[in-house]
Amino acid sequence: MSGSTPSSRTGSPAQAFGSGPAFLLLKLQSSESVNHNTKKLRFELPTPETTSGLGLTSALLTFAWPQGSTFPVLRPYTPVSSADEPGVLDLLVKKYPNGKQSSHLHSLQPGDSLRFVVPIKGYKWEANKHPEVTMIAGGAGITPMYQLARGILDNPGDKTKIRLLFGVNTDADVLLKDEFDAWERQYPGRFKAVYTVSNPEAGSSLRKGYVDQALVEEEGFKATAEGSHVFVCGPPPMEASLCGKKGILEQLGYKKSQIYKF
């Protein structure tokens, strides 16, 4: 089954994903290696005019039956393409050791297809609801942060300030850095990115370290306004240290209502 959801706005492009199940089979247009374990996969939407229609912070549940697997595999992925980009849908997929779905996606060749089952809604974003947001990401957890930040900055009516803290293992794992650097130049005073690398290469310009309390405090990632909000996405140990009982964020003044984990 494939198709797209007609838009409720007369004359506007069809949307591939509505509020319910889609079971949409999309063909892979291109596969690009970004680093040693991550690929950018571009899928073709049903028509060149179709947009994804996804809301900010939405993910898509994918379905596949990898070769050699006894059972089918379902995994969510957050698109990094804009929701209103016509004709295509981009995923940034990190391959994990023994990861059945990520290994399957990395094996896909242009012309192969992947089934997208249903959109998964995340945080309901409202422009200017928060004067500023803090985003703390680890590894592949950067994709929902990128999607949200892009949506905020692409909206001329949204004046929200964004602070990003991104922790990775190696220099090559700093995904989307060119895009973040461009935003810092384009939106001075509104967007700031800080990186920390646990195993930087020799002569690296990036700081060595982890996403820990010392770094978060040093960079001033505190709850500075009543309406400020923090988004977290990364490996479970990182999320636990940040969001657990008496965690780093609570100690920095964030209330539970101000913290959202993807």
N, C-alpha and C positions, 0 to 999 in steps of 0.2 A: 504494500500500500504506500503510495506516495502522493503528494499534493501540497497545497498551501492553504492557509486560512485567509479568506477574503477579509479585507480591512473594513471596519465599520465606518470609515470616513470615505465618502464617495470620491472616486477618482484617485485615491492614494494607492500606493503599491500593495500588492498582496503580501501577507506575512506568513512565513513558514510555520511559525509556532504560535498557538493561541494559549488559552489557559488550561487546556486539557491534554490528553494523550495525542501524540502526533504519529508515531510509528513511521517516521519519515526515513526513507532510504536515500542517502546522498552519495554522489560519486566524488571520489577524491580527484581534485584537479592537479594538485602539486604537493610534493613533500620536500621540505628544505631542512637540512641539518643546521641547527643553531649552535650547538656545542657538542661535546662528546656523548651526551645522553639525552638531548632534547631536540625534538623536531617541531617545526611549524607545519601543520597540515591544513591545506585549503580545500574545502569542499564546495561543490557547486550547489546552489539552491535551485529549486524547481524551474525558475525562469531567470533570465538576466535582470529582471526588474524586481523580483521578490526580495524582501528584506527578512531578517530573522524575526523582527518584532519583539525581541526579548527585552524585559525590563532590566534596569541596572541591578547588578549583583546576582543575576540569574545564571544558573548552570543548566546543562543538558545531560540527561541520563542516556548513556550509550549502551547498546546491546550487541554482543558478538559471541560467536562460538569458535574460540581459538583452536587451531589445529592441535590435536593431542589432548584437548581438555574434555573431561567427562561431562561437564555441565557448562551451560552458557554463562557468560560473565556480564554483569551490569556494573558500569562505573560512571560517575558524574564528572564532567569536564566543564570548565568555565571558558566560553569563547573570548578571544582577545580582539576580534573584529568588532566594529561599531554595529549597534543594533539596527541602524538605518543604512548600512552599507549594502548596496544592491548586488544580488547575484552570487555572493560568496559568504562562507562562514569559516573563520580561522580558529584552530585550536593550537595551543602550545602544550606539547605532551612530553613529559619527562619519563624515560624508561627506567623502571625499577628492577633490581635483581629479583627474579622469580615473579615479576608482575605480569600476570596473564594478559590483562587488557592492554596495558601500555606496550608490552612486547608485540602484541597483535597489531596495534595501531602503527608501530614503527615498521612493521613488515609490509604494510599496505603500499601498493604501487599506484601511480596515476591510472585511473580507470576502474580501480576497485571501489567497493561501496561499503558504507557503514550505516547501521540503523540507529536513528535518534528516536528514543521512545517518548520522552516527555520532558518539558521544561520544569526546572526546580526553582521556585522563587526564593530569593534570599531576603536581605534587609530591605524594607520598603523605603526607598530614598525619596526625600522631599527637598527640593532646592531651597537653600538658605535656612533650613531647619536648625542646623548647627553652625555657629560662627566659624568653627574650625574642626577638622577631624584629624586624628592620628591613625596611621596605618602601620601595623607591625607585621612583617611577613618573613617567613623562613622558606627557602627553597622554592618548590613549585607553588607554594601558597601565595606567590606574587600575582597569579593570574586574576583572582577576584579583585585585588587591590588596583591592578592596572585598569580593569574594566570600569570600576567605580570612579577612579580618578579621571579617566578619559571622559566619562559621561559628565562629570562635574565641570571640567575645564572646557569641554566642547559646548556647554550651555552658556550663552552670553548673559543669561539672567541669573545664573548661579554664582555667587561671590564667595563661596565657602573656601577657606584656606586649608591646605593639605600638607601634613608632615608625614613623610614615609621613612621607616626604619626597616632595612632589608638585610637579613643575615643569610649567608651562604657558606658553602664549604671551600670553594676555590674561586679565583678570579673569573674563570670561564662560566661559573654558575650565576653570575650577576646578569640575569636575563633582562632584556628590555632597557638596558642602561642608556642606549642612544636616545630612546624615546624620553626617558626621564631627564636626561641632560637637556634635551630640546625644550622640555616644559619649564625647567629652571630658568632657561634664557628667555622664554616667551612670557612666563608669568612670575617675574621676580617679586618676592614678598608674598606670593600666594602658594607656591609649591617649592618644597625643599625635600631632598632625598639624602639619607645617610646610609652608608653601607658598612658592613662589618664582615670580615672573611676569616674563618677559623684556620684555614691553611693557605695563606696567600703565597703567590709565586715570588721568587727572588726579585727584589726591586719594585714590588708592587706599590702603587700609589694609594691603595685601599688599606684601611686600618685593619689590624689583626685583632680578632676577638670574637665574642659571641654576643647574642642578644641576651644580656643579663642586666641586673639592677644597676650596676655601675655605669654601663653605657647609656641606659635609658635616662638615668639621672644626669649624667654628664651632658647629654644632648638636650636636656630640658623638656623631655617628653612628659610633662605633667599636665594634670587637668587644670588648665589655666582659665577656663571660663565655665560658667554654670551649664551652658548648652554644649560644651565640647563632648566629643564622642571618640571612642577608639575601636578600631576594627583589627581583629587578630586572625591570622591564618598561617599555619606552619606545622611542623612535626609535633606530635603529642607532648613530648617533654617540654618543648618551648611554650606551648599553649598552657600547660599545667603550671609552669613557673610564673607565667604572666597572669593567668586568670584564676588560679586555684585559691583556696581559702588562705587569706593573709598573703596573697601573691603580690608580685611587683606592682601591678596596676592599682590594687587596693591601697598599698602603702604610699603610692603617689597621689592619692586623693580621688581616684575614679570610683564611682559607685557602680554596683552591678548593672543598673539601668543604663549606664554609659558605655558598657562594654558589649561588643558583638563578635562572636566567633563564627567564622564561615565553616 
